[in-house]
Amino acid sequence: MEERYIAAIEISSSKVIGAIGKTDGHGRLDVVAVHRESGIEAVRHGVIQNLEETSMRISTTLHRLQEHSSVRPRKVSGVFVGLSGRSMRSIKVRTSVSLPEDSEITEDVLDRLRRQALNSDIDSSLEIIDAVPRSYKIGKLETLSPKGVIGNEISAIFDLIVCRPELTRNLTRTVNEKLNLRIEGMIVTALATGALIPTREEKRLGCMLVDMGAETTTVSIYKNGSLRYLATLPLGGRNITRDLTTLNMLEERAEDIKITSAVALPRPTPPTAMKGGVPLTEIDNYVQARAGEIVANIMEQIEYAGLKSGDLPGGIIVIGGASRLNKMEQLLHDESSLKVRRGKLPEYVEVTDAKAHQTELMEVVSILYAGATHSNAVCLEMPVEQGLPSNGEAPEDSEDEYEDEPSRRKVRKQRNTEKVAWWKDKLTNWFKPGEDDSDTLD
């Protein structure tokens, strides 16, 4: 199969990061180019606040990606974008369908269950992005793989993934309208990282994926191979940084001290050194108090999911910039009594851009991989040489029939809206439990 180039953008409170990869269609991904732009103040808690500044940073990111030797002379014409933010969470719902006696459960029946879930009555201030199946029940049989089973009634538990509408609306306005760039798909970042970073065994045993960002921390809990719970906490590494600014230092200096000198746990011997004119013991007090608060809120999510720490023998997998705080993994272990490991990319994903740091790439590469393996999209195109064809006729352009630019923009916007809706409808098939998972629940 011919190689395809895929592009993805992740927009968070601290950065805009873009990646380009190529896939041969056999489940492998080669990430050939990565670029990062800082994004302070343009995005708050994962929601774009400044459309102009964000679009400029995305434009710069794409320009740098296109300059990469592995990409030139291709141009980015479409991107997959990640969805994340403070309002992103899951809501548990149940649906059921009655069938004639001895009916076989087909894909159509499963689609009916999902449509019921997507039409659930929820808070009007929220938008349903996806409906992820947790488990199915046919008679007394509880299963993850209902297709082909015989029964006269089937019920299902779904986790609705919801967020506030401005999250998707501002993404569309920034990427599609301001940059005139196709959105090939909006992908829930937490679902994409959950599909790529934890192992299948960890998810079957029960595990928690913690993505610690600048202003938010996303917690995804898996049990029996399926998503069990998702929540976004309005706490992150920048909370620690801003606590340190109260010690009369600028945020940039506070961030540097946090990364290079602070620890999340008390030191064996109280330090006597000074950092930025402030005793290191005082810095430690601020950092450890806030780190403890963040971890305490993470641990509470296990109870909110209706579980106990002992239900998650797969442990905790941590990703995100804030997780790099010294001793943060040890703090999580001490508070949960669970094994904790740092997330890493699987072996079938290779990063060949020598300048890229894997710790910063988990989210954007997960988005990239979802787009590469679950679509036929081609995000990069070779530039078309200007001039007339040999027959002397003008090159065909489907938009030439519209005489003015506003009309052409209106058509492009409508096409993009239809594509986004189509991708929303397809998302569940990407992240539902695989056929290789256990047929029954514990």
N, C-alpha and C positions, 0 to 999 in steps of 0.2 A: 504494500500500500504506500502511496506517495506521502511524504512528510507534509504535515500541516503546521503552520505557525499560529500560536495562540497568544493573546495578550490579556493581562489582568491588571486591575488597579485595586489597591486597598487604601481606603481613606479613613484615617483614624485621628484622634485628638492631637497626636504629636507628630504625625507624618503623613505624607502621601508616598506610597511605594508602588512602583510598577515593575512588572516582570514579563518577559517574553520567553516562551518555550516552544519546542517543537516536538511533535509526537508522530510515531509511525502507525498508530492505530492498534498497537498490540499491548497497551497498558503501561508503556514506559513513557517517561517525560524527561526531556533534557532542557533545563532552564539555562538559556544561553545569555540572557542579559537582565540585569536588575539595576534599578536606580531609585534613590530615596531623596525626597525633598521634605525638609521640616515644615510643619504646618501649624505652628502655635497661633492660637486665637482665631484661625479660620474655621475650625471645627471644635465644637464643644460637646463632650460626652457622646461622641460618635456621630453627631448630627451637624451637617454643613450649615454654618451660620453666615459665612461670607461667600456668596456664589462667585464673585469676581476673583477674589484672591485664590480660592480653591481651584477654579478653572485655569488660572495662570500657572499654578503649581503642577496641575495635571499636564498641561501643555508642555511645560519644561521637562517633566518626567518623560513624556512620550518622545520629545525631541532627543533627549539624551539616549533613550533606548534605541531609537532609529539610527543613531550615530555609531552604535556598537558594530564592530567588524563582522560579527556573526549575523547581523540583521541587515546592514546596508546591501542594496539600495531599497529594500522593502519599506513600505509606509503602512503605519497602523490605520486601519479603516474601521475597526470595531474592537470593543473590549468587553470582558466580563468584569463586573464590579461586585465587590463584597458588601453585604448588608450587615451592619452591626450598630449597636448604640444602646443607650441607657434604657430605652423603652422596650428593647427586645426581650421576650420571655416566652414561656410555654404555658398553655392552658389545657388541662386534661378534659376531654369530652368522650362520651360513649355514643355509638351509633349502632343501629341494627337493621337487618333486612329479612323479611319473611319470604320463604320460597315454597314452591310446590314440593310435595313429598319426594324424597330421594333425588333432589337436584344436585348437580355438580357445581361446585363453586368455580366460577369463571372469572376472567379478568374484568368482565362487564359488571359482575356482582361487586367486586372489590372497588371498582370505580364508583358505583352507586354509594357505597359506604363512605368513600372519601368525599364525594360531593356533598353528602349530608353533613359531614364534619366541617367542610369549608363554608357551609351555609348556616353554621351554628350562630345562635344569638349571643353576642358578646358586647362588651362595653363599646358604645358607638364612637368613642375617641380612639379606638384601636383598629388597625387594619390586619386582616388575616393574610399572612404571606405564604404559609404552607401548612399542611396537615400530615404529620409523620406518624405512621402506624406503630403502636407499641406492641399490641398483641391482638389475636383474633380468638373467638370462641365459637365452636360449632357443636351444639349439644353440650356434652360435658368435656369435649376435647378443647384444650387451650393450646394454640399453636402459633408459630411465626410464619408458617408456610401453608396457608389455607387453600391455595389454588389446587383444584383437582379432587378435593375432599367432598364426600357425599353428605348432604344434610338438608333439613328443611328450614333452618334459620341460622343466621350468622350475625354475631355482634363483634364490635371492635372498639378498642380504646385508642384514641388518637391524641397526640400532643399537637395542639394548634400553635404555630409559631406566629406571634403577633408583635406589632410595633406601632408607633404613632405614624400617621400618613406622611408627615413632613420628612421622614427619613427617606422614603422612596421618591417623594415628590422633588425634594431638593437635589437628589442624585440625578434624576432625569433632567431637571432644569440646568444643572451644571454640565453634565457630560454630553447630553444630546443637543440641548438647545444652544448653549454657549459655545461648545466646542464642535458642534455639528458632527458628532462621533456616534456611530451605531453602538447601542448597548446590546450586546449579544445575549446577555443574561444577567439577572440580579441573583446572586447566590448568597444565601445566609452563611456568613463566615463561620459561625459556630458549628453548623452542620457539616461544612466542608472540612474543617479541621478535625471534627469528630470522626469523619469517614477516613481520614488519612493518617492521623497521628497515633491514637491508641490502637493497639493490636486487636484483632478479632477475639483472642483469648481474654484480654483484659476486659473487653466490653461484655463478654458472656459471663465472666466471673462477677463483674460489677466494678466500675471504676469511675473516677471523677476527673474530667479535663478542666483545668483552670487556666484561663487566658488572662494574664495580668497586664493590662494596658496602662496608659498614662492617666486617664480619667475614669475608666470603667474596668471592672473585672467580670468576665463572663464565666459562669459555672455550668458545665454540661455533665449530667450524671447518666451513666449507662448501666443497665442491668439486664441479664439474659439476652445480650446481643442487641438490645434496642435502647433508644433514647428514653429516659425515664423522667427527665426534668431539665429545664433550661432557665437560667435567670441571669440578668445583668445587674451588677451592683455598681452604684455611683461612687466607687472608690478605686483609686489606682495610685501609681507611683508619683504622679504630680501632687497628690495630697501630701506626701512626705516632703517633697521638694518645697512646697509652699509653706509647710510648717517651719522649715529651716529659714525661710526668708524673714521670719519674725525675729531672727537673731541678727538683723541688720546686714543682710547680704543680698545681692541680686540673685534672681532666679537661676541664671546661668551658672553662677558660682555655687549656689546651693545644690544644683543638679550634679555638678562635678564632684563636690564633696560627698554627696550621697553615694555616688557610684564608686568612688575610689577609696573612701575612708570609713563609711558608716557600716554598721552591722545590725541585723534584725534581732539578735539575741545578746544578752549581757556577756561581756568579755570575762575570762577567768580572773584577770587582774585589771582593775580600773585604770584607764589610760591617763597619762599626765600631759600628753601632747596638745598643741593648739592647732586648729584648722580655721583659716580665714579670720584669725584674731579671736576665735571662740574656743573655749575648752572642749576637747573631743568628748568628754563625759557629758556635757550639756547637749551636744549634737546627738550622741547615742540615746539620751533620754527621749528626745523628740522622735527620732527615727523608730525606736523600739515601741513607743506608745502607739504610733500610728500603724506600724506593721502588725502589731498585736490586734488592733481593731480590725484591720483588713482580714486577717486570718480568722478571727472570731466570726466575722460575717460569712466567710467562705464555709466554715464548719456548720453554721446554722442551716445552710442550704440542704445538707443531708437530711436533717429532720423535716424540713419543709417538703422534701421529696417523699416523705413517709418511710425513710430508711434509717439505719444506724450505721456507724462506721464499720461494724463487723459485716455488714452486707456488701462491702466494697473491697473484697480481698485483692482485686486487681490494682488497688492503690490509687494514687494521685499522679497525674501527668501534668506538668506545668510548662506553659509557654508564655511568650510576651515579655516585653522589655522590663517591666517592673519585677518580674520573677528573678532577675539577675542580681537583685540586692543581696549582698553577702549574708549568708546564713538563712535566707528566706526558705529554702527547701528544708533545712533542719527545723525551722520554726513550724512549718506545716506538718512535718513528721511528729514533732513533739506534741502538737495539739490534737492530732488525729490518731496517733499510734498506727498509721498506715505507712506502707512503703511509698516513697516519693521519688519520681524520676523526672529528668528534664526531657521534654519531647524532642524527637528527632525525626527527620524525614526518612521514609522507607527506602530500601535499596533500589527500588524501581524508579525512584526520582533522583536524577543526577543534576547537580548545579555545577555547570562548567564556567560560569562567570567567576573568574578568580578574585574579583573585588567584593563579591557578595559574602555576607556573614550569615550563616545558617540560622542563628538565633533570631534574626530580624525577619526571616523569610517564611516562617511557618504559615501565617495567615494568607499571604498573597500567593504562595505556591499551592496551598490547598485550594484556593479559588481557581488558580490556573489549571490544576489537575482535574477538578470537577468539570471545567469547561472543555478540557482536552479529551476526556474519556467518555463524556456523556453527551457530546454534540458533534456535529459535522462542520461546525463553524470554522471559517478561515478568517483570521483577524488581520492578517497582513497581506498586502498586495504589491506586486511589482509596479513601479510607476509606468504609466502609459506615455509613450513618446508623442509629442505634439505634432500636429500636421495632418494632412489628408491621407486617406488610404490610397492605394494604387489606382483604384477605379475613379478617383476624383470626387467621390461623394463624402459629405460630412460624416464624421463618426456618429453612430447612434447613441443617444442618451435618453433614457426613459423620462428624464425630467425636462427635456427640451420642449415638451409640449406645453409647459407652463411658461407664460410669457414674462412673469415678474418673479423676483426673488421671494417676496412674502408667500406667494402660492407654493413655490417649491419647498420652502421651509415648512409650510403647513402639511404638505404631503409627507415630507421626511418625518415630521413629528408624529403623524398618524401611523406611519409604518413602524416607527419605534415603539409606540404605545401597544400596537398589536403584538409585536415581538415580545415585549416584556410580559404581557398577559399570557402568551403562549408558554414562556419559560416558567412562569409561576405555576402553570398547570402541570408542568413536567417535573418539577423539583422533587416531589415525593418519591418518584421512581429511582432517583439517584441515591437516596439515603435510607430506603427501607431495608429491613433485614434481608440478607442474601439467602439464596436457596441452600447454601452450604451450612447455614446455621442450624442449631438443634431444632428439631421439629416441635418439641414440647418445652414448656416452661417449668422451672424448678418449683 
